Amino acid sequence: MATGRLPDPNSSPLTAKGDLYTYSTVPAKLAVGNNGETLVADSAATTGLRWQTSANANGVINGGMDIWQRGTSFAIPSSTYTYTADRWIGLRFSTGSTVSQQTASLDGFQYSVRVARDSGNTGTGIIYLGYNLETADSYRYAGKTATFSFWAKAGANFSAASSALAVVWASGTGTNQKQMDGFTGQSLLANTTVTLTTSWQRFSFTASVPSNSTQQGFQFNFTPVGTAGAADNFEIVGVQLEYGSVPTNFKRAGGTIQGELAACQRYYYRQTADATAVYAHLGAARGDSATVSIGQTVLPVTMRVTPTSVDYANVAVTDGAAVYAANTISLATNQNDAKFAAYQLNHTSGVTQFRYYYVVSNNNSAGYLGFSAEL
């Protein structure tokens, strides 16, 4: 006779230490999980509960869109990968799109990333936002069940047919490639669309990652239609990749804002002036000739590899008496490593050989010096 009450423990069907009673339509047993697993709610499971790996950090660095070292708004040039929010790439094979930081207006998040077709643009080329884990960080998912989740919403004039946002989650067998180029040995773990509204929704996908996987990456994209209105866009935040078949509460890969910044600086580091420090110190230098100085900057974290490029604006050197603008800057040959950046600054004239200088922003709050070790 089924009354909904638990059976007498003396006649219990529990057979192992750690077995639990649960309830669906009748009392039922949930067998004990594996050592180290955590019990999570799962409405799709018969018992409403599931055991899941507990040591489960988010594999997506800056999934909460907290860190924006390069700036907060980016016009995406035609056919050029453009890093936007740290670790996130924008791409379109034509002009007329922008990626920008927005106030999320969603509990638990300060910012979101907006991917927009510019108002009045008539191009209908696909607009992409992508992310790639490096190979060293992808091995942990090989042969595991994993869940990819995110929050998304549409702008008021989102023009995609049926308000569809395309979602691709892929695995590969190559090394440090970009998913939007196609991974070597690519397996599509999710290749679908979700229907957006102007309110935040959380979406999730679960898949078995191939045992030989050495890469994980994903992208969001939409195909615009007609002429763009003022809000032909989508927004994303709370992107997470984790073990198990249930999406858990969002976690930063770095644990804290400071940890997230350090994780981002493994791939890119920028020093930027501000309105109160227009001669902000960016490093030290020595004169090499009348027109060349060699700068040096100690990197705050060990980067993924030796920096492969430098970007800059409004940079100069000064000895405290005079300021010499840098016309161009390039990485110095055979003087860099993953902890230390050396670079050549080219000047019109005036630099004294063997004199030491400060590298500074050139009386400009927009001055910056950045080093990249991105994929």
C-alpha positions as CSV (number, residue, x, y, z in Angstrom):
1,M,0.0,0.0,0.0
2,A,1.5,3.3,-1.1
3,T,0.7,6.1,1.4
4,G,3.6,8.4,0.6
5,R,5.3,7.7,3.9
6,L,8.9,6.4,4.0
7,P,9.3,2.7,4.5
8,D,10.2,1.2,7.8
9,P,14.0,1.6,8.1
10,N,14.2,-2.0,9.4
11,S,12.9,-3.2,6.0
12,S,14.8,-0.5,4.1
13,P,15.8,-0.9,0.4
14,L,18.9,1.1,1.2
15,T,21.9,-1.2,0.6
16,A,25.0,0.9,0.9
17,K,26.5,3.5,3.2
18,G,25.4,6.9,1.9
19,D,22.2,5.7,0.0
20,L,19.4,8.3,0.3
21,Y,15.6,8.2,0.3
22,T,14.0,10.6,-2.2
23,Y,10.5,11.0,-3.6
24,S,9.1,11.1,-7.1
25,T,5.6,9.7,-7.3
26,V,6.5,7.1,-4.6
27,P,9.5,6.9,-2.2
28,A,12.6,5.9,-4.1
29,K,16.3,5.3,-3.4
30,L,19.2,7.5,-4.7
31,A,22.3,5.4,-4.6
32,V,25.4,6.8,-2.9
33,G,27.6,8.9,-5.2
34,N,31.3,8.7,-5.8
35,N,33.9,10.1,-3.3
36,G,34.1,13.9,-3.6
37,E,30.8,14.4,-5.4
38,T,28.1,16.9,-4.3
39,L,24.4,16.4,-4.3
40,V,22.6,18.9,-6.7
41,A,19.0,19.4,-7.6
42,D,18.1,18.2,-11.1
43,S,14.5,18.4,-12.2
44,A,15.2,16.2,-15.2
45,A,16.3,13.3,-13.0
46,T,13.6,10.8,-11.8
47,T,14.4,11.5,-8.1
48,G,14.9,15.3,-8.6
49,L,18.5,14.9,-7.4
50,R,21.9,14.0,-8.9
51,W,25.4,13.5,-7.7
52,Q,27.9,15.7,-9.5
53,T,31.7,16.4,-9.4
54,S,32.2,19.1,-6.7
55,A,35.7,20.3,-7.7
56,N,34.1,22.2,-10.6
57,A,35.6,25.6,-11.5
58,N,34.3,27.5,-14.4
59,G,36.5,26.9,-17.5
60,V,35.6,30.3,-19.0
61,I,37.9,33.1,-18.0
62,N,35.9,36.4,-17.8
63,G,32.6,34.6,-18.3
64,G,31.0,37.3,-16.1
65,M,32.4,40.1,-18.5
66,D,34.1,41.8,-15.5
67,I,37.4,42.7,-17.2
68,W,37.8,45.1,-20.1
69,Q,41.5,46.1,-20.2
70,R,41.4,47.2,-23.9
71,G,38.4,49.5,-23.5
72,T,34.6,49.3,-23.4
73,S,33.5,49.8,-27.0
74,F,34.9,48.3,-30.2
75,A,34.0,48.9,-33.9
76,I,34.6,45.5,-35.6
77,P,36.6,46.0,-38.8
78,S,35.9,43.7,-41.8
79,S,37.3,40.2,-41.6
80,T,39.6,41.0,-38.6
81,Y,39.5,39.1,-35.3
82,T,39.1,41.8,-32.6
83,Y,39.6,41.2,-28.9
84,T,36.9,43.1,-26.9
85,A,36.1,42.2,-23.3
86,D,39.2,40.2,-22.2
87,R,39.4,36.8,-23.9
88,W,36.4,37.5,-26.1
89,I,36.7,37.9,-29.9
90,G,34.3,39.9,-32.2
91,L,34.2,39.1,-36.0
92,R,32.2,40.1,-39.0
93,F,33.1,39.8,-42.7
94,S,31.9,43.4,-43.3
95,T,31.9,46.6,-41.4
96,G,29.0,48.1,-39.4
97,S,29.0,46.2,-36.1
98,T,30.1,47.1,-32.5
99,V,30.9,45.1,-29.4
100,S,30.5,47.1,-26.1
101,Q,30.2,46.9,-22.4
102,Q,26.7,47.3,-20.9
103,T,25.2,47.4,-17.4
104,A,23.8,43.9,-17.0
105,S,20.7,44.6,-15.0
106,L,20.8,41.0,-13.9
107,D,21.3,39.8,-10.3
108,G,24.8,38.7,-9.7
109,F,26.4,40.5,-12.6
110,Q,27.7,44.1,-13.1
111,Y,28.3,44.0,-16.8
112,S,27.3,42.2,-20.0
113,V,28.7,42.2,-23.5
114,R,26.5,43.6,-26.3
115,V,27.0,42.6,-29.9
116,A,25.2,45.0,-32.2
117,R,24.7,45.8,-35.8
118,D,25.1,49.6,-36.1
119,S,21.9,51.6,-36.5
120,G,21.1,52.1,-40.2
121,N,23.5,49.4,-41.4
122,T,22.0,47.4,-44.3
123,G,24.6,44.6,-44.4
124,T,23.3,41.2,-43.7
125,G,26.6,39.4,-43.0
126,I,26.8,37.2,-39.9
127,I,28.1,38.9,-36.7
128,Y,30.1,36.7,-34.3
129,L,31.3,36.6,-30.7
130,G,33.7,33.8,-29.8
131,Y,35.8,32.4,-27.0
132,N,38.6,29.8,-27.1
133,L,40.2,27.9,-24.2
134,E,43.9,27.3,-24.7
135,T,44.9,23.6,-25.0
136,A,46.6,23.5,-21.6
137,D,43.2,24.4,-20.1
138,S,41.1,22.1,-22.3
139,Y,42.6,18.7,-21.3
140,R,40.5,18.5,-18.1
141,Y,37.3,18.1,-20.1
142,A,38.5,15.2,-22.3
143,G,36.3,12.1,-21.8
144,K,34.0,13.9,-19.3
145,T,30.4,15.0,-19.3
146,A,30.3,18.7,-19.4
147,T,27.7,21.5,-19.4
148,F,27.9,24.8,-21.2
149,S,25.6,27.6,-20.0
150,F,25.0,31.3,-20.4
151,W,22.5,34.1,-20.0
152,A,21.3,36.0,-23.1
153,K,18.7,38.6,-24.2
154,A,17.9,40.5,-27.4
155,G,17.7,44.2,-28.1
156,A,14.3,45.7,-29.0
157,N,15.2,45.7,-32.7
158,F,16.9,42.3,-32.9
159,S,16.4,41.5,-36.5
160,A,17.4,37.8,-36.7
161,A,14.7,35.6,-38.2
162,S,12.5,34.2,-35.4
163,S,14.8,36.0,-32.9
164,A,17.2,33.2,-33.3
165,L,20.7,33.3,-31.8
166,A,23.1,30.6,-33.2
167,V,25.1,28.7,-30.6
168,V,28.1,26.6,-31.4
169,W,30.1,24.6,-28.8
170,A,33.0,22.6,-30.3
171,S,35.8,20.3,-29.3
172,G,39.0,19.7,-31.3
173,T,42.2,17.8,-31.4
174,G,44.6,20.5,-32.4
175,T,46.6,23.0,-30.4
176,N,45.6,26.6,-29.5
177,Q,43.4,27.2,-32.5
178,K,40.4,29.5,-32.9
179,Q,37.0,27.7,-33.2
180,M,35.7,30.2,-35.7
181,D,38.4,29.0,-38.1
182,G,37.3,25.4,-37.4
183,F,39.3,23.1,-35.0
184,T,41.4,20.3,-36.3
185,G,39.3,17.1,-35.6
186,Q,36.3,19.2,-34.7
187,S,33.3,17.7,-33.0
188,L,30.2,19.8,-32.5
189,L,29.0,19.3,-29.0
190,A,26.2,21.8,-29.5
191,N,25.2,23.4,-32.9
192,T,21.8,24.9,-32.5
193,T,19.8,28.1,-32.1
194,V,18.0,29.6,-29.1
195,T,15.1,32.0,-29.2
196,L,15.8,35.3,-27.5
197,T,13.4,37.8,-25.9
198,T,14.2,41.2,-24.5
199,S,14.4,39.6,-21.0
200,W,17.3,37.6,-19.6
201,Q,17.1,33.8,-20.0
202,R,19.5,31.1,-19.0
203,F,20.3,28.4,-21.6
204,S,22.4,25.3,-21.1
205,F,23.7,22.3,-23.1
206,T,25.2,19.1,-21.9
207,A,27.5,16.8,-23.9
208,S,30.1,14.0,-23.6
209,V,33.5,15.5,-24.6
210,P,35.6,13.1,-26.8
211,S,38.4,11.4,-24.9
212,N,41.0,12.8,-27.3
213,S,39.9,16.4,-27.0
214,T,42.6,19.0,-26.6
215,Q,40.5,22.1,-27.4
216,Q,37.3,23.7,-26.3
217,G,35.7,26.7,-27.9
218,F,32.4,28.3,-28.7
219,Q,30.7,31.1,-30.5
220,F,27.4,33.1,-30.6
221,N,26.3,34.6,-33.9
222,F,23.2,36.0,-35.7
223,T,22.3,36.8,-39.3
224,P,20.7,40.3,-39.4
225,V,17.8,41.1,-41.7
226,G,16.8,44.4,-43.4
227,T,18.0,47.7,-42.1
228,A,19.3,47.9,-38.5
229,G,17.2,49.8,-35.9
230,A,18.6,51.4,-32.8
231,A,18.9,48.2,-30.9
232,D,19.6,45.4,-33.3
233,N,21.7,43.4,-30.9
234,F,22.1,40.6,-28.4
235,E,23.7,40.5,-25.0
236,I,25.6,37.7,-23.2
237,V,26.8,37.2,-19.6
238,G,27.4,34.4,-17.1
239,V,29.1,32.0,-19.5
240,Q,30.2,28.8,-17.9
241,L,31.8,25.5,-18.8
242,E,31.8,22.9,-16.1
243,Y,31.8,19.2,-15.4
244,G,28.6,17.3,-15.0
245,S,25.1,17.4,-16.6
246,V,23.5,20.1,-14.5
247,P,24.3,23.9,-14.8
248,T,25.3,25.2,-11.3
249,N,25.3,28.7,-10.1
250,F,27.8,31.0,-12.0
251,K,31.4,31.0,-10.7
252,R,34.3,33.2,-11.8
253,A,37.2,31.2,-13.1
254,G,39.5,33.2,-11.0
255,G,37.3,33.1,-7.9
256,T,37.4,36.8,-7.3
257,I,37.6,40.0,-9.4
258,Q,41.4,40.1,-8.6
259,G,41.8,36.5,-9.5
260,E,39.8,37.0,-12.7
261,L,42.1,40.0,-13.7
262,A,45.2,37.9,-13.1
263,A,43.8,35.1,-15.2
264,C,43.1,37.6,-18.0
265,Q,46.6,39.0,-17.8
266,R,48.0,35.6,-18.6
267,Y,46.8,36.5,-22.2
268,Y,46.9,40.3,-22.3
269,Y,48.2,43.1,-20.1
270,R,47.7,46.8,-20.6
271,Q,48.8,49.8,-18.6
272,T,46.5,52.8,-19.2
273,A,46.8,56.4,-18.0
274,D,43.8,58.2,-16.5
275,A,42.6,61.8,-16.1
276,T,44.6,62.3,-12.9
277,A,47.9,60.7,-14.1
278,V,48.4,61.9,-17.7
279,Y,52.2,61.2,-17.3
280,A,51.4,57.8,-15.8
281,H,54.6,55.6,-15.6
282,L,54.5,52.6,-17.9
283,G,58.0,51.3,-17.5
284,A,61.7,52.3,-17.6
285,A,64.0,52.8,-20.6
286,R,67.6,53.6,-21.6
287,G,68.7,55.6,-24.5
288,D,70.2,53.6,-27.3
289,S,70.8,56.4,-29.8
290,A,69.5,59.9,-30.5
291,T,66.4,58.3,-32.0
292,V,66.0,55.0,-30.2
293,S,65.3,54.0,-26.6
294,I,64.8,50.5,-25.2
295,G,61.9,50.2,-22.8
296,Q,61.3,47.5,-20.2
297,T,58.1,46.5,-18.3
298,V,57.9,43.8,-15.7
299,L,54.7,41.8,-16.3
300,P,52.4,41.4,-13.3
301,V,51.8,37.6,-14.0
302,T,53.6,35.1,-16.1
303,M,52.0,35.2,-19.5
304,R,50.9,32.2,-21.6
305,V,53.9,32.7,-23.9
306,T,56.5,35.4,-24.5
307,P,54.4,38.4,-25.7
308,T,53.9,38.3,-29.5
309,S,52.7,41.9,-30.1
310,V,52.6,45.3,-28.4
311,D,49.9,47.9,-28.8
312,Y,50.2,51.5,-27.7
313,A,49.0,55.1,-28.0
314,N,50.4,58.4,-26.7
315,V,53.6,57.0,-25.2
316,A,56.9,58.9,-24.6
317,V,60.1,58.8,-22.5
318,T,61.2,61.4,-20.1
319,D,64.4,62.1,-18.0
320,G,62.5,64.5,-15.8
321,A,63.6,67.5,-17.8
322,A,62.3,66.8,-21.4
323,V,59.8,64.5,-23.0
324,Y,60.4,62.6,-26.2
325,A,57.4,61.2,-27.9
326,A,57.5,57.6,-29.3
327,N,56.5,57.6,-33.0
328,T,56.5,53.8,-33.1
329,I,57.0,50.9,-30.7
330,S,57.9,47.3,-31.4
331,L,59.0,44.3,-29.3
332,A,62.8,44.1,-28.9
333,T,64.3,41.1,-30.5
334,N,65.7,38.3,-28.2
335,Q,65.1,40.4,-25.0
336,N,61.6,39.2,-23.9
337,D,60.2,36.3,-22.0
338,A,56.8,35.5,-20.4
339,K,57.6,37.6,-17.3
340,F,59.3,40.6,-18.8
341,A,58.6,42.7,-21.9
342,A,61.4,44.7,-23.7
343,Y,60.5,47.0,-26.6
344,Q,62.1,49.5,-28.9
345,L,60.7,53.1,-28.9
346,N,61.5,55.2,-32.0
347,H,61.8,59.0,-31.6
348,T,62.4,61.9,-34.0
349,S,65.5,63.1,-32.1
350,G,66.9,64.2,-28.7
351,V,67.4,61.0,-26.8
352,T,70.8,60.6,-25.2
353,Q,72.6,57.3,-25.5
354,F,73.0,55.4,-22.2
355,R,70.8,57.8,-20.3
356,Y,67.9,56.3,-18.3
357,Y,64.4,57.4,-18.8
358,Y,60.8,56.8,-17.6
359,V,58.4,55.4,-20.1
360,V,55.2,57.5,-19.6
361,S,51.9,58.4,-21.2
362,N,52.5,61.6,-23.2
363,N,50.5,64.1,-21.2
364,N,47.4,62.3,-22.3
365,S,44.7,60.4,-20.4
366,A,44.3,58.0,-23.4
367,G,48.0,56.9,-23.3
368,Y,48.5,53.2,-22.9
369,L,51.0,50.3,-23.5
370,G,49.7,46.7,-23.9
371,F,51.3,43.3,-24.5
372,S,49.5,40.3,-26.0
373,A,50.1,36.6,-25.6
374,E,46.7,35.6,-27.0
375,L,46.0,32.4,-29.0
